[in-house]
Structure formats: structure tokens, C-alpha cells
């Protein structure tokens, strides 16, 4: 079974660090092969409550995550964000 976030076995999670809202959630909600609109809405609702949402999205963009909901965005939304950012960099370089 795929996990989203975990701690090494036998290691208690540090209480001073924020925990992602997806910890303990069913990974299929975020990574099902064909996400339904309801699954996407439920995954995004979990992301919206997460103190690590921005860093999750940044990490997904850096790693080139192709599938699933990361940082509150679907793969299509992340692709669109990358395209807009690339156009912005090209325009600012001219």
C-alpha cells in the first residue's frame, strides 16, 4: 500500500513540527488512476487545511510529480501553472 507521509517505524512524530493533513488519509483519494470530481474535491479539501500545502506543492513541482493531487492541485493544474511560469520567465527575459 502506498503512503503519502509517514514516520520511520518506532519513531514518534515530533510534536513541534507541523503534520501534513494528509497523514493517515487513504492514499487512493489522492492517487487513484482516474480521479473522480468527488475525489478531487475531497483531496483538495484536505489540502486546504494543511499547514504544509505550499511546501507540498513546491516539492511536487520540483520533482515533476505527474499524477495525483499535491499541494491542492491536480496534475492538469500543476501543468498549467508550469506553463504560465515558463511563459512569464520567457517574457521577463526578453
C-alpha atoms as an extended CHARMM CRD file, in Angstrom:
* protein
*
        94  EXT
         1         1  UNK       CA              0.0000000000        0.0000000000        0.0000000000  PROA      1               0.0000000000
         2         2  UNK       CA              1.3260000000        3.4110000000       -0.9580000000  PROA      2               0.0000000000
         3         3  UNK       CA              1.7160000000        6.0020000000        1.7910000000  PROA      3               0.0000000000
         4         4  UNK       CA              1.7020000000        9.7350000000        1.4330000000  PROA      4               0.0000000000
         5         5  UNK       CA              3.5770000000       10.7180000000        4.5650000000  PROA      5               0.0000000000
         6         6  UNK       CA              4.9400000000        8.5670000000        7.3220000000  PROA      6               0.0000000000
         7         7  UNK       CA              7.4500000000        8.3930000000       10.1010000000  PROA      7               0.0000000000
         8         8  UNK       CA             10.0120000000        5.6260000000       10.4750000000  PROA      8               0.0000000000
         9         9  UNK       CA              8.6660000000        2.6480000000       12.4090000000  PROA      9               0.0000000000
        10        10  UNK       CA              9.0730000000        3.0470000000       16.1300000000  PROA      10              0.0000000000
        11        11  UNK       CA              9.8600000000        6.7500000000       15.8420000000  PROA      11              0.0000000000
        12        12  UNK       CA              7.2900000000        9.0790000000       17.3780000000  PROA      12              0.0000000000
        13        13  UNK       CA              6.3870000000       12.0650000000       15.2450000000  PROA      13              0.0000000000
        14        14  UNK       CA              7.8910000000       15.2900000000       16.5420000000  PROA      14              0.0000000000
        15        15  UNK       CA              5.2170000000       17.4400000000       18.1350000000  PROA      15              0.0000000000
        16        16  UNK       CA              6.9660000000       20.7160000000       17.2800000000  PROA      16              0.0000000000
        17        17  UNK       CA              6.8240000000       20.1300000000       13.5160000000  PROA      17              0.0000000000
        18        18  UNK       CA              3.5420000000       20.6150000000       11.6750000000  PROA      18              0.0000000000
        19        19  UNK       CA              1.9600000000       17.4210000000       10.4120000000  PROA      19              0.0000000000
        20        20  UNK       CA              0.5190000000       17.2760000000        6.9250000000  PROA      20              0.0000000000
        21        21  UNK       CA             -3.2500000000       16.9860000000        6.8460000000  PROA      21              0.0000000000
        22        22  UNK       CA             -2.9850000000       14.0030000000        4.5060000000  PROA      22              0.0000000000
        23        23  UNK       CA             -1.0910000000       11.9070000000        7.0560000000  PROA      23              0.0000000000
        24        24  UNK       CA             -3.2480000000        8.9140000000        7.7450000000  PROA      24              0.0000000000
        25        25  UNK       CA             -5.6100000000        9.6130000000        4.8290000000  PROA      25              0.0000000000
        26        26  UNK       CA             -6.2780000000        6.9220000000        2.2570000000  PROA      26              0.0000000000
        27        27  UNK       CA             -3.6550000000        7.4410000000       -0.4850000000  PROA      27              0.0000000000
        28        28  UNK       CA             -6.1570000000        6.2890000000       -3.1120000000  PROA      28              0.0000000000
        29        29  UNK       CA             -8.0330000000        9.5250000000       -2.5010000000  PROA      29              0.0000000000
        30        30  UNK       CA             -5.0070000000       11.4030000000       -3.8680000000  PROA      30              0.0000000000
        31        31  UNK       CA             -3.6140000000        8.8570000000       -6.3480000000  PROA      31              0.0000000000
        32        32  UNK       CA             -6.4520000000        6.8310000000       -7.8700000000  PROA      32              0.0000000000
        33        33  UNK       CA             -5.8330000000        6.0940000000      -11.5580000000  PROA      33              0.0000000000
        34        34  UNK       CA             -8.8880000000        8.0480000000      -12.6640000000  PROA      34              0.0000000000
        35        35  UNK       CA             -9.8080000000       10.6000000000      -10.0380000000  PROA      35              0.0000000000
        36        36  UNK       CA            -13.4700000000       11.4880000000       -9.9730000000  PROA      36              0.0000000000
        37        37  UNK       CA            -14.6420000000       15.0340000000       -9.3560000000  PROA      37              0.0000000000
        38        38  UNK       CA            -15.7400000000       13.9940000000       -5.8560000000  PROA      38              0.0000000000
        39        39  UNK       CA            -12.3200000000       12.5010000000       -5.0650000000  PROA      39              0.0000000000
        40        40  UNK       CA            -10.5760000000       15.6280000000       -6.2990000000  PROA      40              0.0000000000
        41        41  UNK       CA            -12.8400000000       17.8420000000       -4.1920000000  PROA      41              0.0000000000
        42        42  UNK       CA            -12.2570000000       15.6830000000       -1.1020000000  PROA      42              0.0000000000
        43        43  UNK       CA             -8.4710000000       15.6300000000       -1.6370000000  PROA      43              0.0000000000
        44        44  UNK       CA             -8.3830000000       19.4030000000       -2.1690000000  PROA      44              0.0000000000
        45        45  UNK       CA            -10.4680000000       19.9240000000        0.9900000000  PROA      45              0.0000000000
        46        46  UNK       CA             -7.8420000000       18.0130000000        2.9670000000  PROA      46              0.0000000000
        47        47  UNK       CA             -5.0600000000       20.0220000000        1.3130000000  PROA      47              0.0000000000
        48        48  UNK       CA             -6.8440000000       23.2900000000        2.1280000000  PROA      48              0.0000000000
        49        49  UNK       CA             -6.4870000000       22.5530000000        5.8580000000  PROA      49              0.0000000000
        50        50  UNK       CA             -2.8040000000       21.6460000000        5.6200000000  PROA      50              0.0000000000
        51        51  UNK       CA             -0.0890000000       23.8380000000        7.1300000000  PROA      51              0.0000000000
        52        52  UNK       CA              2.3560000000       22.3480000000        4.6040000000  PROA      52              0.0000000000
        53        53  UNK       CA              0.2980000000       22.8990000000        1.4540000000  PROA      53              0.0000000000
        54        54  UNK       CA              2.6960000000       25.4040000000       -0.1560000000  PROA      54              0.0000000000
        55        55  UNK       CA              5.8080000000       23.3230000000        0.5090000000  PROA      55              0.0000000000
        56        56  UNK       CA              3.9890000000       20.2040000000       -0.7320000000  PROA      56              0.0000000000
        57        57  UNK       CA              3.1550000000       21.9620000000       -3.9920000000  PROA      57              0.0000000000
        58        58  UNK       CA              6.6980000000       23.3100000000       -4.3410000000  PROA      58              0.0000000000
        59        59  UNK       CA              8.1180000000       19.8280000000       -3.8130000000  PROA      59              0.0000000000
        60        60  UNK       CA              5.7280000000       18.2770000000       -6.3260000000  PROA      60              0.0000000000
        61        61  UNK       CA              6.7020000000       20.8810000000       -8.9240000000  PROA      61              0.0000000000
        62        62  UNK       CA             10.4130000000       20.3750000000       -8.2710000000  PROA      62              0.0000000000
        63        63  UNK       CA             10.0910000000       16.5850000000       -8.5110000000  PROA      63              0.0000000000
        64        64  UNK       CA              7.8610000000       16.7610000000      -11.5610000000  PROA      64              0.0000000000
        65        65  UNK       CA              5.0500000000       14.7540000000       -9.9630000000  PROA      65              0.0000000000
        66        66  UNK       CA              2.8450000000       13.7130000000      -12.8590000000  PROA      66              0.0000000000
        67        67  UNK       CA             -0.0580000000       12.0930000000      -11.0430000000  PROA      67              0.0000000000
        68        68  UNK       CA             -2.3720000000       12.8060000000       -8.1720000000  PROA      68              0.0000000000
        69        69  UNK       CA             -3.2800000000       15.7980000000       -6.0560000000  PROA      69              0.0000000000
        70        70  UNK       CA             -0.2800000000       17.5490000000       -4.4870000000  PROA      70              0.0000000000
        71        71  UNK       CA             -0.4310000000       20.8450000000       -2.6330000000  PROA      71              0.0000000000
        72        72  UNK       CA             -4.0850000000       21.2260000000       -3.5370000000  PROA      72              0.0000000000
        73        73  UNK       CA             -3.5660000000       20.9860000000       -7.3000000000  PROA      73              0.0000000000
        74        74  UNK       CA             -4.2790000000       18.2140000000       -9.7960000000  PROA      74              0.0000000000
        75        75  UNK       CA             -1.7730000000       17.1540000000      -12.4280000000  PROA      75              0.0000000000
        76        76  UNK       CA             -3.5350000000       19.3330000000      -15.0330000000  PROA      76              0.0000000000
        77        77  UNK       CA             -3.4790000000       22.3510000000      -12.7300000000  PROA      77              0.0000000000
        78        78  UNK       CA              0.2250000000       21.8290000000      -11.9660000000  PROA      78              0.0000000000
        79        79  UNK       CA              0.9960000000       21.5480000000      -15.6930000000  PROA      79              0.0000000000
        80        80  UNK       CA             -0.8900000000       24.7650000000      -16.3790000000  PROA      80              0.0000000000
        81        81  UNK       CA              0.9770000000       26.5010000000      -13.5530000000  PROA      81              0.0000000000
        82        82  UNK       CA              4.3170000000       25.3540000000      -15.0080000000  PROA      82              0.0000000000
        83        83  UNK       CA              3.3680000000       26.5890000000      -18.4850000000  PROA      83              0.0000000000
        84        84  UNK       CA              2.3100000000       30.0030000000      -17.1590000000  PROA      84              0.0000000000
        85        85  UNK       CA              5.5370000000       30.2540000000      -15.1450000000  PROA      85              0.0000000000
        86        86  UNK       CA              7.6140000000       29.3320000000      -18.1950000000  PROA      86              0.0000000000
        87        87  UNK       CA              5.8660000000       31.9590000000      -20.3160000000  PROA      87              0.0000000000
        88        88  UNK       CA              6.4720000000       34.5180000000      -17.5710000000  PROA      88              0.0000000000
        89        89  UNK       CA             10.1840000000       33.7140000000      -17.4750000000  PROA      89              0.0000000000
        90        90  UNK       CA             10.4550000000       33.9580000000      -21.2470000000  PROA      90              0.0000000000
        91        91  UNK       CA              8.6070000000       37.2780000000      -21.3010000000  PROA      91              0.0000000000
        92        92  UNK       CA             10.7320000000       38.7290000000      -18.4940000000  PROA      92              0.0000000000
        93        93  UNK       CA             13.9370000000       37.6200000000      -20.2190000000  PROA      93              0.0000000000
        94        94  UNK       CA             13.0740000000       39.4990000000      -23.4290000000  PROA      94              0.0000000000
